[in-house]
């Protein structure tokens, strides 16, 4: 049941939440959705507690059986009693190690997850049902963590689009709009600088707008020839997005500017 509830949370609750974020970030933070997520996590936490209680009851029952076997062994003699006690101790230790301790650890991790710590993970060292429970818990935590990151990324994109749309609605000049768009792209991509360029018919590009974390380094309004290796040249050749990991061995004006 815990595994099914976890899968239901991942498959039935998280995707609609992401869809709601994409459509309208405010509805995703509504009381109904928040209460639904809390109710599901509280339900799984209660099931963890019930699972742990059942394990304890099972352990108590097995201890009672072991005590009964010890009493019967007492009639057979001291040697039999000593052997029974030893077996009881070993069996109790085994149950505590393979069942009670992992369930207690899972309950503690579930409390941390319910408290908002989505980085929590359970070491998958056990086998059988306990091992599958640990794997399902980790899969659920990973999915929640990824969903939260995706939600934050979508909210950041929506905020950037809203700022650009507001500027356009205020009838800002094209230069101002280009400047804001370039800055938002640079911030969203985590870059050190970004530039908007226009391809010219003579094989050069003209800087239309620029943004840099170190203000004042990018030249805007001048033409630069597509010599050597550059993102602009590769984009023109392929017609697709391009990534360059290093300009260390590159030549040309773009490479010189990137190294600066």
Secondary structure, DSSP 8 states (H G I E B T S, - for coil): -HHHHHHHIIIIIIHHHHHHHHH-HHHHTSHHHHHHHHHHHHHHHHHHHHHHHHHHHHHHHHHHHHHHHHHHHHHH-HHHHHHHHHHHHHHHHHHIIIIIHHHHHHHHHHHHHHTT-TT--------HHHHHHHHHHHHHHHHHHHHHHHHHHHHHHHHHHHHHHHHHHTT--HHHHHHHHHHHHHHHHT-SEEEEEEE-TTSEEEEEEEEESSTT-S--S-EEE--SS-HHHHHHHHSS----S--TT--SHHHHHHH-
